[in-house]
Amino acid sequence: MSVETEKTLRASLPTQLLIGGQWTDAASRATFPIYDPATGDVIAEIADASPEDGLRALDAAVAAQEAWAATAPRERSDILRRAFDLVQERKEDLALLMTLEMGKPLAEARGEVAYGGEFLRWFSEEAVRIAGRYGLNPEGTGRMVVSQRPVGPCFFITPWNFPLAMATRKIAPALAAGCTVVVKPPELTPLTTLLFVQLLQEAGLPDGVVNVVTTTHSGDLSAPIIADPRLRKLSFTGSTSVGKKLIAQAAEGVLRVSMELGGNAPFVVFDDADLDKAVDGAIAAKFRNVGQACTAANRFIVHTSIADEFARRVTGRVSAMSVGRGTEDGVQIGPLIDEKAVAKADELVTDAVDRGARLLTGGEILDRPGTFYAPTVVADVAAGSAILREEIFGPVLAIATFTDEDDAVRLANDTEYGLVSYVFTQDLARGHRMIDRLETGMMGLNVGVVSNAAAPFGGVKQSGVGREGGLEGIHEYLSTKYTLIPVD
């Protein structure tokens, strides 16, 4: 990717707030910098919204709600479809921008554009399929009409690790259902969301239907929006600790909530697994997005009889990974998002090794510009190690062992989280048992990547509530209304 291409893209980026269809500075004129984690360079200075700016954005969403809810489903569908087409037209710009502000390799950023765009296409099709029912009640005294109505104005708080997909996964179903939106993008990677909503404008979205406020004061801005009685829905993707606080705030107004929170995904490899497929799955499940994904495999639980061979094979793959700036050809591992992420990965590896784990490759902070941590494999991780309890969010593959199926299930379920699990076995009956026994909202059976716009994404236990994507996704933004019409 040429330097001139980067410069041209940077010069064209929207950097203001979007409120009521107008790009505007923060009321205070405050701004903050966005950095490239691979170099530390400033990409852009963008508006730093205040709580007052946030309430202005909610005002705009409330003002637009009635007209947007009354807009024909086909018209809402067509706007989303045009937005999908525009995302495809600008896919190289969006991919490059994600690589610049988040650090992921350009090839993976292109994959996110494809994935994120699918939510626009999927929910453009779902917009015209919102259904109800009609029928005689059992007593024969009346006819029941059950209809679906948009929930109303929504507030979305999106994470930094998938800047496009996390925005489209929330915005698309809300728009399809007839809801208006205020979005607070992440402080670290807001530029992709700003560019995306500019494309929504080009697609013909009416003013005020989507509003965007960027800020370095997330809690201060979010609190009055959540407390406002006009807001009817809150959706958040991020840590469980923050999610709990937001749920508590939302309880005061009895808001509908969708929460996609932390993960601690087990990756279970049985002794009959196809090891070639298991290793391929492990690389995909662990190192996608530099390991910075809530769906990333966190604990590799491998049968004792094949653990050494599995470790040998994955170590060979990991030690050969190319590390560098995501715009460089052939790079597989980009930087972590910031220095705190690097420090956390290093602390978890150090703790595991101090408790007896074997360091097979990596395990060091790389001495180069940017925030890079070496792709790492540790084996024989002992019970009680922090790396088995905490979400790593980095390029570190940690291997523990098990002896039998019950032991594997116990280890896999030994966490307060329950987002996704991965199981590799050639025994179909065992695979079905694991579907039933593992306490996760999603599971990959002999596959290392499960996300798809047509599938319901979400977890159980402290990994969250609600589902995004699939047939279920639009219902998060609809409320059911029952009407009884008496029979004459």
N, C-alpha and C positions, 0 to 999 in steps of 0.2 A: 504494500500500500504506500503510495507516494506521499511525501511531505506536503506537496501542493494540494492533494486531495484532502488531507487532514485540515489544512488551513482553510480551504474553501468551505468545508463542512462547519468548522468552528465559527466562521464568520456569519453563517446563515442561521445559527441556532436561536430559537426563542429563549429569552432569559428573564421574562417578566411573569407576573401572575396572570392567570386567565380568570376573569370574573365577569359574569354576565355577557360573555362573548367578546369582551374587550381585553386586550393585552395591556397591563398597567403595572407601574412600579408599586412597590410596597408604600403604604401611606407615609412611612418614616424615611423613605428613599434608601433604607438599609439594603446592603447586598452581602453575599458571602461567596467564597471561592469554591470551585469544584476541581478536584485534583485527579491527575492520572496516576493510579497507584504503581504503575510500572516505572515511572520516572520522577514523580513528585511535582511535575509541572502543573501549573494552573491551566485548565481547559477553558473555563469561563467564569464570569462573575454573574450571579443571578439574584433575583429579588428575595429578600428575607422578610417574610410576612409576619405581622403581629397578630395577636388575638382579634383585634378589630378588623383586620383584613380577612381573617377566617370567617367572622360573622357576616361580613359583606358578601363573601362567597356563598354562605348558607342563605342569605337573603335572596341572592340570584337564583339559587336552586329552588327555593320555595316559590318564588315568583313564576318560574317556568314549569312547575310540577303539573298544574291542572291542564295546561295546553298539551304538554308532552304525553300525559296519560290518555288524553283524548285523541292523540294522533293515531291514525289507522295503523294496525299491525304491519300491513304491507309496506307502509312508508317507513316505519322504524326498521323493518327488515332491509329495505333497499339502502338506507343510510349505512347500516352496518356492513352490507355487502360492498358498497362503494369504499368504505374504510378498509375492508380487507384487500380490495384491489389496489388501493393507494399504498398500503403497507408492502405489498408485493413489488410495486413499482419503485419504492424507496428502500428496498431491502438492504442494499449495500450501504446506504447512509445509516440506516438504523443499526446494522451489524457493526459498522465501524464505530459509531457513537457508543454502543455498549462496551466494545473492547476498550475504548479510550477511558470511559468513566468507571468501569467495573474491573477490567483487566483480563477477562476471559479470552482465550484464543479466538481469532476471527472465525475459524470454522465452526466453533461452538456458538458464537454469536449469530451466525447465519442460521444455525439450527434453531436458536431461540426465536428468531424472526418467523420461521416457518411454524413453530409450535404456538407462539403467541398469536399469530395471525389466524390460526385455526379457530380460536375462540370467537373471533369476529364472524367467521363464516358459519360456524356451528350455531351460534345464537341468532344470526340473521335468519336461519332456517327455523329455529325454535320460536321466534317472535310471532310467527303466523300459526303456531300450533298450540297456543295456550287454550286449554279446553275446560269445559265445565260439564254438568250433567243435568238432566231433566227427567222427572218421572213421578208417578203417582206414589203417595205415601202408603204405608202398609194398611192404614185404616180406610183408605179410599176417600178421605175427606178433603184432600188437597194435593196440589201438585208442587213438588219441590224443585226449585231452581238453585243450582249450586254454581257460582261463578267465581272467577279469579280477578282480583284487582291489584294494581301495583301497590306495594307497601308505602311508598312515598319517598321523600328526600333521604338520601343515603350519604354516609361519610365513610370514606375508604382511607386506610393507612397502609401503604404498600412497602415491601422490603427492598433492600438494595441489591439482592443477589440475582434476581431475574427482572431487570427493569422494565422490559416490554411485556413479558408473559404475565407477570403479576398484576399489571395494570389492565390488560385486556381481559384477563380471567375474571376480574371483578366488574369492570365497566360494561363489557358486552352483555352479560345477562341482565344487569340493571336496566340498561337502555332497551333491551328487547322486551322487558316486562313493563316498561313505561315509567321507570323511576328516574329522577334527576339525581345528580351526583356532585359532591365535593370530594376532591382527591388531595391528600397530602402525600406527595412522593417522599422517598427517603432522602435524608440530607446528603448522603454520600453519592447517590446516583440518580438525580432528578431529571437530567437532561433528556433521557430517552422518553420519559413520560411527557415532557413538554413538547417534544417533536411529535409524538403520537397524537396528542390532543389537537395539535395544529392540523394534522391530517384529518381528524374528525371534523374540524371546521370545514376543510376543503370538501369533505364528503357531504356537506349540507346539514350538519347537526345544528339545530336552532340555538340561538344565544341562551346561555344560562343553564342548559341541560347538563353540561359537564363544566365544572369549575376547578381550577388547580391552584393550590397555595403551597409554595415552597418555603421552608423555614428551618432555622437552626434551633427553634424553641418549640419542639414538638408538643411537649406536655402542656405548656402555656397556651398554645394555639388550639389544641384539641379539646381541652377541658370545657370551655364555654360552648363549643359546638355540640359536644356530647350532652351537655346539660340543657341545651335549648329544647323546649317542648315540641318544636316544629320538626325536629329530626326524628325519623322513624326506624332507621337501620344503621348499624355499625358493622363494618367488616375490617378485620385486621389480620395481617400475616406477619409473624415475627416471633419473638421469644415468649415462652410460657409465662415468665415473670411479668412482663409487660401486659400480656393478654389478660392475666388475672386482674390487674389493676383496671384495665379498660372494661372488663365485664362488670366489675364493681361499680364503676361510674355509670355504665349503661343501665344498671338495675334501677337507678333512681327514676328514670323515665320509662322503664319497662321496654327498652328497645329490643327489636329483633337483632340478634348478633350472629355473625359467622366468624369463627376464629380458627385460623390455621397456624398452629403453634409449634413447639419444639419437637424434635424427633431423636430417636436413638436406635436406628434401624438395625435389626439383626440380619446377618447374611449367613444362612445355615447351609453347610455343605456336607451331605451324607456320604458314607463310604462307597455307595454305588453310583455316585454322580459322574456324569461325563466331565472329566476334569478340564478338557479344552473349553467346553461351554462355560464351566464354572469360573475359570480364569478370565475368559472374555467378559462374563457378567460382572465379575469382581472389579475389573478395570473400569467398566462403564458405570457401575453403581457407586464406586468410590471417587473416581477422579474427574467425573463430569463436573464442569464449572469449578475446577480446582478444589473439589471436595466441599465447596460452599453451597450446599443444597440441603434443605430439610429432608429430602428423600435419600441423601447419600448414605450408603451402608456405613454404619459406625462400629459395629462389632462383628468380626468374622469368626463364626462359631463352627469349627471344622472338626470332623471325626478324627480321633487320635490316630487311626490307621493310615490316614492320607494327609495329615497335617503338614508333615515335613515336605512332601512332594508338592502340595499346594503352595506352601511358602516359597519353595525353590522356584516354582514357575512364575508366581506373581512378582517375586523379587527380580527375576530376570527382565520382566516387562517394565517394572517401575524404575529400575536402575538405568534403563535405556531412554527414559523419557526426556524430551527436549524442554528446557526451561528458558523462558524469555518473555519479552514483550509480545502481547497477543497479536500484534500486527505483523510480526515476523513470520516468514514461511516456515512451516513445519513445527512450530511451537505447540506443545501439548499442555504445558503447565505455565500459566501466567502468574501474576502476583496475587497475594491475598489482598483483601480490601484495604487493610490499614495495619499499622504497627501493633495494635492490640491483638489482632487476629494472629499475627506471627508469634507474638509472645505467648498466647494461649496454646497454640499448637506445640511450641517448644516445651512449655511447662508440662503438658500432658505426656509427651514422649519421655521427658526426663523422669517424671514420676513413675512411668511404666518400667523404664530401665532400672531405676533405683529399686523397684520391687522384684526384679529378677527377669524381666523380659529381655529377649535377645534382639538387638538392633541389627537388622539385615541389610538395610541400605538407608541413606539419607540421615535424618535426625539432626539437621543443622539449619541455622539461619544463614542464608546465602549473603556473602559480602559483595553486594553490588547495589547500584541505585534501585530504589523501589522497595517494595515489601514482599520479598520472596522467601519461601521456605522450601527446602529440598523435598521432593517426593520421597516418602518414607514407608518402610515396612518394619513392624515389630512383631515378633512371634513369642509364644509361650507367655502371654500376658496373664498375670496373676489376678485371681478374684480380689476385688477391693480396689483395683487400680482405678484412678480417676478417669482414665481414657475409656473405661467400660461404662461409666455412669454419665459422663458429660458429652454433649454434642461437640464433636471435634471441629467441624467447619474448616477443614483444611486437608491437604493432600497426604494424609497419614492412614495407613492400612494396618489395623491392629488385630492379631490372630490369637484366639483362645481355642480350647479344645473341649470336646464332649465325648461321652462313651456310648450312649444309647439314645433312642428317640425321646424318652421321658426326660433325660438329662438335657437334651437340646431344647426341648420345649420350656423347661424350667429356666434355663439360662436366657433364652430369647425373651421370655415374658417378665424377666426380673428387672423391670424398669417402670417408672411412672408414665412413660411415653408409649404411644401406640399408633404411630402414623403409618409406617410401611415396613414390610418384612420381605426377605428374599429367601427362597428355598431351592436348592439344587438336589434332585434325586431322580432316578429313572424308574422308581417304584410308584406307579400311578395311585395305588391305594394309600401309600404313605403321603403322597402329595395332597390327596383329599383330606387326610387326617390333619395335616398341617394347616390347611385352609380353615378347618374348624377349630384348631387348638391355639393358633397364634393370635394374640390379642392386638391386632392392628386393623386399621380401616382399609388398608390396601395390601396386596401381596403380589410379588412376582414369582411365578413358578418356572424355574429354569430360564429366567430372563432377568437382566440387570437394570432395565429402565421400564417404568410402568406408566408414566404420565401420558395422557392423551385427552384432547379436548372433549371427546365423546364419552369419557369415563368420569365417574364421580370421584373427585379428589378430596380427601380428608381423613381424619384419624379418630381414635377413641382415647379414653383416659385423658391424660393431660396434654395430648396432642391437639385438642381442639374440639369444636362443635360445628356442625354444618358441612355442606359439601359444595365444591366448586367444579363446574364442568358437568357434562353428561345431561341426561334428562332431568336429573335432580337439581342441577345448578340454577335453573330459572326459578324454581319454586322458593328459593331463598329470598326472592324479591317480590313474591306474590302473597296476598292474604286471601283467605277463602271466605266468601259471603254466601249465606244461605237465605233464600227467600221462599216463603210459603204462600201459594195462591190457592184460595179455597175453591172447591168444586161447587158449581152452582147447582 
